């Protein structure tokens, strides 16, 4: 009877935890939508406060599941929506940050942590350094993108955060192995690093190559979205089972399929899939920070048993400051010294302006990857002893995330404006207009090629040609210095009228559904067509 009572009690507790997580995620979603703050800031602050609310359940996450559940889709999504061409064009600075800075951060933070924090072994200190060495792709792009940061700056910090996850987590695994077994070989680590990285890339390419024909053969949005959700695990889990870089495997699969996606995904699927992934990434980040928030009181209490509150604050401040300072001391010299010392480097890659360099040095936000890695630390070593400083490490990681995401996130906008480094929106608009012009010209040429076909009616071709000719006139006006904007004003007025008409159509089909003239399935099919037309409008 007691066992049954205990099981029922645990089930009720689990229900309450799940309910609390879902309510908190929904609350964060609403708050992020209504706030001008980027949502990573809200997640970090809200998640941290959540566990300290009265009545919050005492939650401890399973370390073995954290990385596997949360990491693959987060990495895959960031890689999928990145630009392969931009990554290639900025390969040198990305490599310097993703490999050189990761190794430097791991070493410096490890040395500082071991020297300053009594009882933290060398292996545990370097594990902390490895956990804090990768930047977060979601936090960096979500914050920088909303603030109108330069495109190249976003490309560099996004590319860095994709690749440095792999190098950091390889170092992280070596650190854990050293803690668990009590031994470490630098020579073996370097050799294993190269092998693990190469194997991870190969598995990622293989996973992407296998998914391509499967996606091309399917034309069903729910099935394709389900496959896209499983793809990061198809890449991550085999690499994880083989003991190679699963992170790099998921990233490479994402980049591979992201580049091929225009030819693999139909328009209807693309609209649904992109919306699905946008929501999924937010929910995963929100759930992770909520779960950590629920566990944070336990972590803080355990850390307070090891040292005083004052020292905890001092340790957190020291480690966060070290992470930020190391980035500045790495980025600025490695940007300019090679160009000063080498004519070949200077000619091949001219130095970026100082504002760009300062922004890259400043934007070193940590996030979900570091959090997941900290939570995935094992509870005990091979000898059965407790993992040294585990709770303290998790606490220090959270403090560093709090300082970098909130502190740097809130000050990044003023820094961009102070450096006069806002993105050139007009240049992007003109490039986009030119691309739309070329697409419209291609459409008109195709109409002329098909106009003599038996199945093409003359009046249909004439109407369609007129639509594209208007589009050509509209986007050509963007390059006409004498244009007074009347063409654009007329286009926006037309789109406003089109939306009013679409809303009238929606109202009518809802009325017909309510009267029983059509059923819900018929209403949704018509509604979907109207929504697709509405999505093409540029007005909000």
One Martini backbone bead per residue (centre of mass of N, CA, C, O) as a GRO file, in nm:
protein
  540
    1UNK     BB    1   0.057   0.063  -0.020
    2UNK     BB    2   0.301   0.252   0.005
    3UNK     BB    3   0.394   0.227  -0.287
    4UNK     BB    4   0.136   0.338  -0.416
    5UNK     BB    5   0.145   0.609  -0.274
    6UNK     BB    6   0.421   0.697  -0.382
    7UNK     BB    7   0.353   0.680  -0.683
    8UNK     BB    8   0.122   0.883  -0.674
    9UNK     BB    9   0.281   1.119  -0.561
   10UNK     BB   10   0.490   1.133  -0.792
   11UNK     BB   11   0.282   1.180  -1.016
   12UNK     BB   12   0.173   1.445  -0.903
   13UNK     BB   13   0.440   1.597  -0.906
   14UNK     BB   14   0.490   1.572  -1.209
   15UNK     BB   15   0.237   1.721  -1.294
   16UNK     BB   16   0.314   1.990  -1.160
   17UNK     BB   17   0.575   2.035  -1.313
   18UNK     BB   18   0.457   2.035  -1.597
   19UNK     BB   19   0.258   2.261  -1.549
   20UNK     BB   20   0.469   2.475  -1.470
   21UNK     BB   21   0.626   2.471  -1.734
   22UNK     BB   22   0.393   2.544  -1.927
   23UNK     BB   23   0.314   2.811  -1.793
   24UNK     BB   24   0.591   2.948  -1.814
   25UNK     BB   25   0.625   2.933  -2.118
   26UNK     BB   26   0.371   3.094  -2.187
   27UNK     BB   27   0.452   3.350  -2.032
   28UNK     BB   28   0.713   3.407  -2.188
   29UNK     BB   29   0.584   3.431  -2.465
   30UNK     BB   30   0.405   3.676  -2.401
   31UNK     BB   31   0.626   3.864  -2.291
   32UNK     BB   32   0.804   3.866  -2.548
   33UNK     BB   33   0.582   3.981  -2.740
   34UNK     BB   34   0.531   4.253  -2.555
   35UNK     BB   35   0.826   4.300  -2.559
   36UNK     BB   36   1.140   4.463  -2.643
   37UNK     BB   37   1.279   4.224  -2.546
   38UNK     BB   38   1.472   3.977  -2.581
   39UNK     BB   39   1.403   3.651  -2.493
   40UNK     BB   40   1.666   3.555  -2.347
   41UNK     BB   41   1.639   3.754  -2.111
   42UNK     BB   42   1.369   3.649  -2.000
   43UNK     BB   43   1.461   3.356  -1.949
   44UNK     BB   44   1.689   3.403  -1.750
   45UNK     BB   45   1.532   3.563  -1.537
   46UNK     BB   46   1.274   3.391  -1.507
   47UNK     BB   47   1.410   3.117  -1.449
   48UNK     BB   48   1.566   3.212  -1.191
   49UNK     BB   49   1.297   3.294  -1.024
   50UNK     BB   50   1.108   3.045  -1.024
   51UNK     BB   51   1.234   2.854  -0.794
   52UNK     BB   52   1.174   3.089  -0.559
   53UNK     BB   53   0.892   3.034  -0.550
   54UNK     BB   54   0.629   2.959  -0.385
   55UNK     BB   55   0.583   2.606  -0.438
   56UNK     BB   56   0.818   2.506  -0.577
   57UNK     BB   57   0.951   2.242  -0.707
   58UNK     BB   58   1.183   1.986  -0.655
   59UNK     BB   59   1.429   1.976  -0.910
   60UNK     BB   60   1.594   1.704  -1.097
   61UNK     BB   61   1.793   1.642  -1.353
   62UNK     BB   62   1.887   1.428  -1.602
   63UNK     BB   63   2.201   1.422  -1.730
   64UNK     BB   64   2.161   1.207  -1.972
   65UNK     BB   65   1.919   1.390  -2.125
   66UNK     BB   66   1.986   1.686  -2.187
   67UNK     BB   67   2.164   1.681  -2.443
   68UNK     BB   68   1.984   1.493  -2.622
   69UNK     BB   69   1.720   1.665  -2.623
   70UNK     BB   70   1.822   1.975  -2.671
   71UNK     BB   71   2.071   2.005  -2.868
   72UNK     BB   72   2.013   1.906  -3.161
   73UNK     BB   73   1.781   2.111  -3.248
   74UNK     BB   74   1.936   2.374  -3.185
   75UNK     BB   75   2.175   2.328  -3.378
   76UNK     BB   76   2.025   2.263  -3.640
   77UNK     BB   77   1.865   2.524  -3.669
   78UNK     BB   78   2.101   2.724  -3.675
   79UNK     BB   79   2.233   2.590  -3.927
   80UNK     BB   80   1.998   2.591  -4.134
   81UNK     BB   81   1.966   2.929  -4.111
   82UNK     BB   82   2.226   2.959  -4.231
   83UNK     BB   83   2.507   3.077  -4.429
   84UNK     BB   84   2.733   2.928  -4.625
   85UNK     BB   85   2.860   3.170  -4.768
   86UNK     BB   86   2.917   3.343  -4.517
   87UNK     BB   87   3.093   3.134  -4.374
   88UNK     BB   88   3.310   3.118  -4.596
   89UNK     BB   89   3.385   3.429  -4.604
   90UNK     BB   90   3.436   3.391  -4.261
   91UNK     BB   91   3.641   3.160  -4.179
   92UNK     BB   92   3.874   3.284  -4.024
   93UNK     BB   93   3.731   3.424  -3.780
   94UNK     BB   94   3.569   3.175  -3.697
   95UNK     BB   95   3.810   2.986  -3.638
   96UNK     BB   96   3.950   3.160  -3.423
   97UNK     BB   97   3.701   3.145  -3.230
   98UNK     BB   98   3.615   2.828  -3.236
   99UNK     BB   99   3.915   2.739  -3.140
  100UNK     BB  100   4.115   2.936  -3.008
  101UNK     BB  101   3.916   3.061  -2.794
  102UNK     BB  102   3.829   2.799  -2.661
  103UNK     BB  103   4.104   2.710  -2.556
  104UNK     BB  104   4.169   2.970  -2.399
  105UNK     BB  105   3.920   2.974  -2.213
  106UNK     BB  106   3.961   2.700  -2.083
  107UNK     BB  107   4.240   2.764  -1.959
  108UNK     BB  108   4.192   3.033  -1.805
  109UNK     BB  109   3.948   2.951  -1.637
  110UNK     BB  110   4.085   2.710  -1.506
  111UNK     BB  111   4.310   2.864  -1.362
  112UNK     BB  112   4.133   3.064  -1.204
  113UNK     BB  113   3.951   2.858  -1.059
  114UNK     BB  114   4.177   2.697  -0.913
  115UNK     BB  115   4.306   2.947  -0.764
  116UNK     BB  116   4.028   3.068  -0.627
  117UNK     BB  117   3.897   2.775  -0.579
  118UNK     BB  118   3.858   2.579  -0.332
  119UNK     BB  119   3.853   2.227  -0.429
  120UNK     BB  120   3.913   2.269  -0.733
  121UNK     BB  121   4.011   2.088  -0.964
  122UNK     BB  122   4.165   2.083  -1.254
  123UNK     BB  123   3.953   1.920  -1.412
  124UNK     BB  124   3.705   2.084  -1.314
  125UNK     BB  125   3.807   2.362  -1.412
  126UNK     BB  126   3.831   2.285  -1.717
  127UNK     BB  127   3.535   2.210  -1.744
  128UNK     BB  128   3.428   2.490  -1.693
  129UNK     BB  129   3.577   2.620  -1.933
  130UNK     BB  130   3.436   2.446  -2.152
  131UNK     BB  131   3.142   2.531  -2.089
  132UNK     BB  132   3.216   2.858  -2.131
  133UNK     BB  133   3.336   2.873  -2.436
  134UNK     BB  134   3.059   2.878  -2.568
  135UNK     BB  135   2.845   3.026  -2.762
  136UNK     BB  136   2.517   3.148  -2.843
  137UNK     BB  137   2.310   3.145  -3.117
  138UNK     BB  138   2.037   3.252  -3.015
  139UNK     BB  139   2.118   3.498  -2.845
  140UNK     BB  140   2.285   3.653  -3.053
  141UNK     BB  141   2.073   3.673  -3.292
  142UNK     BB  142   1.823   3.776  -3.136
  143UNK     BB  143   1.959   4.039  -3.036
  144UNK     BB  144   2.115   4.155  -3.285
  145UNK     BB  145   1.880   4.151  -3.492
  146UNK     BB  146   1.687   4.350  -3.336
  147UNK     BB  147   1.926   4.591  -3.330
  148UNK     BB  148   2.065   4.626  -3.619
  149UNK     BB  149   2.304   4.469  -3.695
  150UNK     BB  150   2.549   4.378  -3.873
  151UNK     BB  151   2.575   4.119  -4.090
  152UNK     BB  152   2.870   4.028  -4.044
  153UNK     BB  153   2.856   4.011  -3.741
  154UNK     BB  154   2.635   3.795  -3.729
  155UNK     BB  155   2.789   3.580  -3.891
  156UNK     BB  156   3.028   3.545  -3.698
  157UNK     BB  157   2.873   3.477  -3.427
  158UNK     BB  158   2.711   3.245  -3.550
  159UNK     BB  159   2.943   3.070  -3.661
  160UNK     BB  160   3.092   3.039  -3.398
  161UNK     BB  161   2.853   2.901  -3.233
  162UNK     BB  162   2.848   2.644  -3.411
  163UNK     BB  163   3.154   2.545  -3.390
  164UNK     BB  164   3.226   2.579  -3.078
  165UNK     BB  165   3.056   2.350  -2.970
  166UNK     BB  166   3.238   2.123  -3.065
  167UNK     BB  167   3.509   2.201  -2.931
  168UNK     BB  168   3.397   2.232  -2.642
  169UNK     BB  169   3.269   1.939  -2.607
  170UNK     BB  170   3.531   1.791  -2.639
  171UNK     BB  171   3.671   1.922  -2.397
  172UNK     BB  172   3.452   1.838  -2.196
  173UNK     BB  173   3.496   1.530  -2.218
  174UNK     BB  174   3.789   1.533  -2.121
  175UNK     BB  175   3.730   1.656  -1.845
  176UNK     BB  176   3.544   1.434  -1.740
  177UNK     BB  177   3.740   1.200  -1.776
  178UNK     BB  178   3.947   1.312  -1.575
  179UNK     BB  179   3.760   1.308  -1.330
  180UNK     BB  180   3.667   1.006  -1.337
  181UNK     BB  181   3.980   0.877  -1.371
  182UNK     BB  182   4.244   1.077  -1.310
  183UNK     BB  183   4.326   1.121  -1.623
  184UNK     BB  184   4.567   1.286  -1.868
  185UNK     BB  185   4.627   1.352  -2.230
  186UNK     BB  186   4.728   1.582  -2.455
  187UNK     BB  187   4.799   1.407  -2.702
  188UNK     BB  188   4.535   1.249  -2.711
  189UNK     BB  189   4.350   1.495  -2.735
  190UNK     BB  190   4.446   1.604  -3.009
  191UNK     BB  191   4.396   1.349  -3.175
  192UNK     BB  192   4.094   1.314  -3.100
  193UNK     BB  193   3.994   1.581  -3.204
  194UNK     BB  194   4.046   1.530  -3.507
  195UNK     BB  195   3.887   1.266  -3.532
  196UNK     BB  196   3.611   1.361  -3.420
  197UNK     BB  197   3.564   1.587  -3.622
  198UNK     BB  198   3.580   1.424  -3.886
  199UNK     BB  199   3.360   1.219  -3.811
  200UNK     BB  200   3.131   1.421  -3.765
  201UNK     BB  201   3.125   1.535  -4.051
  202UNK     BB  202   3.070   1.268  -4.199
  203UNK     BB  203   2.801   1.202  -4.060
  204UNK     BB  204   2.654   1.460  -4.141
  205UNK     BB  205   2.671   1.416  -4.446
  206UNK     BB  206   2.535   1.140  -4.453
  207UNK     BB  207   2.266   1.227  -4.331
  208UNK     BB  208   2.199   1.439  -4.546
  209UNK     BB  209   2.217   1.247  -4.796
  210UNK     BB  210   1.979   1.060  -4.695
  211UNK     BB  211   1.752   1.284  -4.671
  212UNK     BB  212   1.719   1.408  -4.951
  213UNK     BB  213   1.558   1.179  -5.107
  214UNK     BB  214   1.331   1.164  -4.900
  215UNK     BB  215   1.229   1.460  -4.925
  216UNK     BB  216   1.185   1.453  -5.240
  217UNK     BB  217   0.958   1.210  -5.225
  218UNK     BB  218   0.798   1.411  -5.039
  219UNK     BB  219   0.441   1.561  -5.018
  220UNK     BB  220   0.405   1.617  -4.678
  221UNK     BB  221   0.411   1.821  -4.425
  222UNK     BB  222   0.396   1.640  -4.167
  223UNK     BB  223   0.617   1.442  -4.258
  224UNK     BB  224   0.847   1.647  -4.309
  225UNK     BB  225   0.852   1.772  -4.025
  226UNK     BB  226   0.917   1.510  -3.879
  227UNK     BB  227   1.187   1.461  -4.023
  228UNK     BB  228   1.317   1.728  -3.937
  229UNK     BB  229   1.306   1.655  -3.630
  230UNK     BB  230   1.484   1.382  -3.662
  231UNK     BB  231   1.752   1.461  -3.802
  232UNK     BB  232   1.939   1.550  -3.564
  233UNK     BB  233   1.932   1.256  -3.444
  234UNK     BB  234   2.051   1.106  -3.691
  235UNK     BB  235   2.327   1.260  -3.646
  236UNK     BB  236   2.388   1.247  -3.333
  237UNK     BB  237   2.360   0.946  -3.226
  238UNK     BB  238   2.580   0.795  -3.389
  239UNK     BB  239   2.813   0.973  -3.289
  240UNK     BB  240   2.767   0.918  -2.989
  241UNK     BB  241   2.805   0.605  -3.007
  242UNK     BB  242   3.111   0.648  -3.131
  243UNK     BB  243   3.253   0.903  -2.977
  244UNK     BB  244   3.198   1.158  -3.141
  245UNK     BB  245   3.104   1.455  -3.292
  246UNK     BB  246   2.775   1.530  -3.256
  247UNK     BB  247   2.762   1.832  -3.296
  248UNK     BB  248   2.895   1.848  -3.578
  249UNK     BB  249   2.692   1.664  -3.713
  250UNK     BB  250   2.438   1.845  -3.673
  251UNK     BB  251   2.554   2.098  -3.811
  252UNK     BB  252   2.619   1.981  -4.091
  253UNK     BB  253   2.335   1.882  -4.156
  254UNK     BB  254   2.206   2.164  -4.142
  255UNK     BB  255   2.374   2.303  -4.363
  256UNK     BB  256   2.318   2.105  -4.592
  257UNK     BB  257   1.999   2.128  -4.587
  258UNK     BB  258   1.975   2.436  -4.604
  259UNK     BB  259   2.101   2.461  -4.891
  260UNK     BB  260   1.882   2.242  -5.019
  261UNK     BB  261   1.584   2.336  -4.947
  262UNK     BB  262   1.466   2.480  -5.209
  263UNK     BB  263   1.457   2.180  -5.362
  264UNK     BB  264   1.286   2.009  -5.124
  265UNK     BB  265   1.070   2.234  -5.052
  266UNK     BB  266   0.764   2.324  -5.043
  267UNK     BB  267   0.581   2.598  -4.992
  268UNK     BB  268   0.379   2.479  -4.786
  269UNK     BB  269   0.597   2.350  -4.604
  270UNK     BB  270   0.772   2.597  -4.545
  271UNK     BB  271   0.570   2.761  -4.381
  272UNK     BB  272   0.530   2.543  -4.159
  273UNK     BB  273   0.826   2.467  -4.082
  274UNK     BB  274   0.935   2.744  -3.996
  275UNK     BB  275   0.727   2.789  -3.774
  276UNK     BB  276   0.791   2.536  -3.610
  277UNK     BB  277   1.094   2.603  -3.548
  278UNK     BB  278   1.052   2.870  -3.404
  279UNK     BB  279   0.888   2.746  -3.172
  280UNK     BB  280   1.074   2.517  -3.080
  281UNK     BB  281   1.317   2.687  -2.992
  282UNK     BB  282   1.170   2.844  -2.779
  283UNK     BB  283   1.062   2.606  -2.607
  284UNK     BB  284   1.335   2.477  -2.541
  285UNK     BB  285   1.456   2.721  -2.402
  286UNK     BB  286   1.233   2.762  -2.196
  287UNK     BB  287   1.237   2.480  -2.067
  288UNK     BB  288   1.532   2.486  -1.976
  289UNK     BB  289   1.510   2.742  -1.791
  290UNK     BB  290   1.285   2.635  -1.614
  291UNK     BB  291   1.425   2.380  -1.509
  292UNK     BB  292   1.663   2.532  -1.390
  293UNK     BB  293   1.500   2.712  -1.201
  294UNK     BB  294   1.394   2.468  -1.031
  295UNK     BB  295   1.702   2.373  -0.955
  296UNK     BB  296   1.854   2.620  -0.835
  297UNK     BB  297   1.805   2.601  -0.527
  298UNK     BB  298   1.965   2.338  -0.497
  299UNK     BB  299   2.232   2.450  -0.604
  300UNK     BB  300   2.265   2.683  -0.402
  301UNK     BB  301   2.257   2.515  -0.142
  302UNK     BB  302   2.501   2.337  -0.213
  303UNK     BB  303   2.702   2.574  -0.251
  304UNK     BB  304   2.664   2.694   0.044
  305UNK     BB  305   2.799   2.443   0.182
  306UNK     BB  306   3.095   2.517   0.059
  307UNK     BB  307   3.020   2.832   0.091
  308UNK     BB  308   2.979   3.154   0.098
  309UNK     BB  309   2.797   3.409  -0.024
  310UNK     BB  310   3.027   3.603  -0.088
  311UNK     BB  311   3.195   3.397  -0.253
  312UNK     BB  312   2.990   3.336  -0.467
  313UNK     BB  313   2.981   3.618  -0.585
  314UNK     BB  314   3.284   3.638  -0.643
  315UNK     BB  315   3.308   3.394  -0.829
  316UNK     BB  316   3.100   3.481  -1.041
  317UNK     BB  317   3.238   3.748  -1.116
  318UNK     BB  318   3.513   3.634  -1.197
  319UNK     BB  319   3.427   3.438  -1.424
  320UNK     BB  320   3.273   3.639  -1.600
  321UNK     BB  321   3.509   3.838  -1.637
  322UNK     BB  322   3.702   3.636  -1.769
  323UNK     BB  323   3.535   3.569  -2.018
  324UNK     BB  324   3.523   3.862  -2.128
  325UNK     BB  325   3.828   3.934  -2.131
  326UNK     BB  326   3.937   3.709  -2.313
  327UNK     BB  327   3.790   3.801  -2.566
  328UNK     BB  328   3.928   4.072  -2.600
  329UNK     BB  329   4.231   3.957  -2.591
  330UNK     BB  330   4.174   3.797  -2.862
  331UNK     BB  331   4.029   3.959  -3.089
  332UNK     BB  332   4.207   4.211  -3.135
  333UNK     BB  333   4.487   4.082  -3.199
  334UNK     BB  334   4.382   3.866  -3.421
  335UNK     BB  335   4.286   4.091  -3.620
  336UNK     BB  336   4.565   4.280  -3.652
  337UNK     BB  337   4.843   4.135  -3.637
  338UNK     BB  338   4.847   3.964  -3.902
  339UNK     BB  339   4.826   4.228  -4.084
  340UNK     BB  340   5.089   4.358  -3.983
  341UNK     BB  341   5.288   4.099  -4.039
  342UNK     BB  342   5.111   4.036  -4.316
  343UNK     BB  343   5.061   4.093  -4.646
  344UNK     BB  344   4.888   3.856  -4.737
  345UNK     BB  345   4.662   3.893  -4.529
  346UNK     BB  346   4.597   4.191  -4.594
  347UNK     BB  347   4.514   4.137  -4.897
  348UNK     BB  348   4.303   3.902  -4.853
  349UNK     BB  349   4.212   4.055  -4.557
  350UNK     BB  350   4.085   4.317  -4.465
  351UNK     BB  351   4.039   4.516  -4.215
  352UNK     BB  352   3.820   4.583  -3.999
  353UNK     BB  353   3.654   4.783  -3.830
  354UNK     BB  354   3.649   4.875  -3.506
  355UNK     BB  355   3.346   4.836  -3.450
  356UNK     BB  356   3.330   4.539  -3.533
  357UNK     BB  357   3.542   4.430  -3.332
  358UNK     BB  358   3.404   4.524  -3.071
  359UNK     BB  359   3.142   4.365  -3.110
  360UNK     BB  360   3.269   4.083  -3.112
  361UNK     BB  361   3.406   4.110  -2.831
  362UNK     BB  362   3.134   4.172  -2.672
  363UNK     BB  363   2.981   3.914  -2.810
  364UNK     BB  364   2.966   3.657  -2.544
  365UNK     BB  365   2.714   3.473  -2.522
  366UNK     BB  366   2.558   3.265  -2.306
  367UNK     BB  367   2.365   2.942  -2.287
  368UNK     BB  368   2.213   2.647  -2.350
  369UNK     BB  369   2.472   2.484  -2.392
  370UNK     BB  370   2.605   2.539  -2.118
  371UNK     BB  371   2.366   2.445  -1.950
  372UNK     BB  372   2.349   2.153  -2.053
  373UNK     BB  373   2.640   2.074  -1.979
  374UNK     BB  374   2.617   2.122  -1.674
  375UNK     BB  375   2.371   1.926  -1.626
  376UNK     BB  376   2.544   1.669  -1.753
  377UNK     BB  377   2.689   1.621  -1.513
  378UNK     BB  378   2.797   1.395  -1.322
  379UNK     BB  379   2.751   1.286  -0.992
  380UNK     BB  380   2.983   1.068  -1.035
  381UNK     BB  381   3.249   0.876  -1.020
  382UNK     BB  382   3.414   0.579  -1.063
  383UNK     BB  383   3.456   0.562  -0.735
  384UNK     BB  384   3.172   0.713  -0.615
  385UNK     BB  385   3.225   0.994  -0.602
  386UNK     BB  386   3.170   1.307  -0.609
  387UNK     BB  387   3.151   1.555  -0.814
  388UNK     BB  388   3.360   1.812  -0.821
  389UNK     BB  389   3.171   2.096  -0.793
  390UNK     BB  390   2.896   2.074  -0.946
  391UNK     BB  391   2.711   2.294  -0.820
  392UNK     BB  392   2.911   2.527  -0.857
  393UNK     BB  393   2.930   2.512  -1.163
  394UNK     BB  394   2.633   2.568  -1.225
  395UNK     BB  395   2.626   2.841  -1.088
  396UNK     BB  396   2.851   2.980  -1.258
  397UNK     BB  397   2.710   2.944  -1.528
  398UNK     BB  398   2.455   3.107  -1.466
  399UNK     BB  399   2.594   3.374  -1.400
  400UNK     BB  400   2.728   3.409  -1.678
  401UNK     BB  401   2.469   3.414  -1.839
  402UNK     BB  402   2.343   3.653  -1.696
  403UNK     BB  403   2.566   3.861  -1.761
  404UNK     BB  404   2.578   3.828  -2.076
  405UNK     BB  405   2.280   3.845  -2.163
  406UNK     BB  406   2.187   4.089  -1.995
  407UNK     BB  407   2.422   4.287  -1.997
  408UNK     BB  408   2.493   4.273  -2.307
  409UNK     BB  409   2.204   4.287  -2.423
  410UNK     BB  410   2.133   4.580  -2.304
  411UNK     BB  411   2.417   4.721  -2.431
  412UNK     BB  412   2.433   4.669  -2.741
  413UNK     BB  413   2.263   4.892  -2.862
  414UNK     BB  414   2.422   5.143  -2.760
  415UNK     BB  415   2.689   5.048  -2.893
  416UNK     BB  416   2.599   5.055  -3.187
  417UNK     BB  417   2.528   5.358  -3.184
  418UNK     BB  418   2.806   5.466  -3.086
  419UNK     BB  419   2.956   5.323  -3.346
  420UNK     BB  420   2.785   5.342  -3.603
  421UNK     BB  421   2.676   5.008  -3.673
  422UNK     BB  422   2.447   4.996  -3.846
  423UNK     BB  423   2.268   4.859  -4.066
  424UNK     BB  424   2.231   4.858  -4.422
  425UNK     BB  425   1.915   4.871  -4.524
  426UNK     BB  426   1.927   4.993  -4.811
  427UNK     BB  427   2.112   4.781  -4.941
  428UNK     BB  428   1.922   4.542  -4.893
  429UNK     BB  429   1.679   4.656  -5.050
  430UNK     BB  430   1.821   4.676  -5.326
  431UNK     BB  431   1.899   4.378  -5.356
  432UNK     BB  432   1.611   4.271  -5.335
  433UNK     BB  433   1.497   4.429  -5.577
  434UNK     BB  434   1.684   4.307  -5.789
  435UNK     BB  435   1.591   4.014  -5.746
  436UNK     BB  436   1.291   4.068  -5.816
  437UNK     BB  437   1.343   4.165  -6.100
  438UNK     BB  438   1.472   3.904  -6.211
  439UNK     BB  439   1.229   3.725  -6.149
  440UNK     BB  440   1.026   3.880  -6.328
  441UNK     BB  441   1.181   3.848  -6.594
  442UNK     BB  442   1.170   3.537  -6.592
  443UNK     BB  443   0.862   3.520  -6.604
  444UNK     BB  444   0.819   3.669  -6.873
  445UNK     BB  445   0.989   3.479  -7.047
  446UNK     BB  446   0.817   3.226  -6.988
  447UNK     BB  447   0.554   3.329  -7.103
  448UNK     BB  448   0.663   3.364  -7.396
  449UNK     BB  449   0.733   3.057  -7.431
  450UNK     BB  450   0.413   2.959  -7.357
  451UNK     BB  451   0.195   3.115  -7.536
  452UNK     BB  452   0.175   2.877  -7.776
  453UNK     BB  453   0.039   2.693  -7.609
  454UNK     BB  454  -0.256   2.525  -7.586
  455UNK     BB  455  -0.303   2.566  -7.259
  456UNK     BB  456  -0.265   2.875  -7.325
  457UNK     BB  457  -0.426   3.154  -7.266
  458UNK     BB  458  -0.430   3.473  -7.373
  459UNK     BB  459  -0.569   3.614  -7.128
  460UNK     BB  460  -0.390   3.485  -6.913
  461UNK     BB  461  -0.115   3.586  -7.014
  462UNK     BB  462  -0.187   3.887  -7.001
  463UNK     BB  463  -0.243   3.908  -6.698
  464UNK     BB  464   0.031   3.798  -6.599
  465UNK     BB  465   0.211   4.003  -6.743
  466UNK     BB  466   0.096   4.253  -6.597
  467UNK     BB  467   0.187   4.178  -6.314
  468UNK     BB  468   0.502   4.173  -6.383
  469UNK     BB  469   0.524   4.455  -6.503
  470UNK     BB  470   0.447   4.599  -6.242
  471UNK     BB  471   0.678   4.484  -6.073
  472UNK     BB  472   0.903   4.613  -6.241
  473UNK     BB  473   0.819   4.908  -6.195
  474UNK     BB  474   0.834   4.909  -5.889
  475UNK     BB  475   1.145   4.814  -5.853
  476UNK     BB  476   1.270   5.028  -6.044
  477UNK     BB  477   1.201   5.279  -5.866
  478UNK     BB  478   1.436   5.227  -5.653
  479UNK     BB  479   1.655   5.334  -5.895
  480UNK     BB  480   1.503   5.613  -5.908
  481UNK     BB  481   1.581   5.941  -5.835
  482UNK     BB  482   1.288   6.063  -5.945
  483UNK     BB  483   1.129   5.919  -5.747
  484UNK     BB  484   0.833   5.994  -5.530
  485UNK     BB  485   0.679   5.713  -5.427
  486UNK     BB  486   0.404   5.646  -5.573
  487UNK     BB  487   0.433   5.345  -5.637
  488UNK     BB  488   0.455   5.245  -5.342
  489UNK     BB  489   0.193   5.367  -5.237
  490UNK     BB  490   0.011   5.211  -5.431
  491UNK     BB  491   0.092   4.925  -5.339
  492UNK     BB  492   0.005   4.953  -5.041
  493UNK     BB  493  -0.290   5.020  -5.102
  494UNK     BB  494  -0.353   4.756  -5.243
  495UNK     BB  495  -0.280   4.569  -5.003
  496UNK     BB  496  -0.488   4.682  -4.813
  497UNK     BB  497  -0.732   4.607  -4.989
  498UNK     BB  498  -0.668   4.302  -5.002
  499UNK     BB  499  -0.703   4.248  -4.700
  500UNK     BB  500  -0.996   4.334  -4.675
  501UNK     BB  501  -1.100   4.120  -4.873
  502UNK     BB  502  -0.993   3.871  -4.724
  503UNK     BB  503  -1.156   3.924  -4.465
  504UNK     BB  504  -1.429   3.894  -4.603
  505UNK     BB  505  -1.392   3.600  -4.687
  506UNK     BB  506  -1.354   3.485  -4.406
  507UNK     BB  507  -1.624   3.576  -4.289
  508UNK     BB  508  -1.797   3.407  -4.486
  509UNK     BB  509  -1.690   3.116  -4.424
  510UNK     BB  510  -1.769   3.129  -4.126
  511UNK     BB  511  -2.070   3.170  -4.173
  512UNK     BB  512  -2.108   2.904  -4.334
  513UNK     BB  513  -2.016   2.719  -4.106
  514UNK     BB  514  -2.227   2.813  -3.890
  515UNK     BB  515  -2.474   2.723  -4.091
  516UNK     BB  516  -2.371   2.438  -4.244
  517UNK     BB  517  -2.275   2.462  -4.548
  518UNK     BB  518  -1.995   2.401  -4.418
  519UNK     BB  519  -1.726   2.250  -4.303
  520UNK     BB  520  -1.428   2.258  -4.139
  521UNK     BB  521  -1.251   2.140  -4.362
  522UNK     BB  522  -1.344   2.333  -4.586
  523UNK     BB  523  -1.268   2.592  -4.442
  524UNK     BB  524  -0.957   2.535  -4.412
  525UNK     BB  525  -0.886   2.521  -4.711
  526UNK     BB  526  -0.969   2.811  -4.776
  527UNK     BB  527  -0.806   2.950  -4.552
  528UNK     BB  528  -0.526   2.869  -4.655
  529UNK     BB  529  -0.536   3.026  -4.921
  530UNK     BB  530  -0.573   3.302  -4.787
  531UNK     BB  531  -0.313   3.293  -4.615
  532UNK     BB  532  -0.113   3.280  -4.850
  533UNK     BB  533  -0.191   3.552  -4.966
  534UNK     BB  534  -0.141   3.718  -4.708
  535UNK     BB  535   0.171   3.647  -4.680
  536UNK     BB  536   0.252   3.830  -4.940
  537UNK     BB  537   0.213   4.065  -4.783
  538UNK     BB  538   0.390   4.362  -4.655
  539UNK     BB  539   0.193   4.429  -4.457
  540UNK     BB  540   0.084   4.466  -4.092
   0.00000   0.00000   0.00000
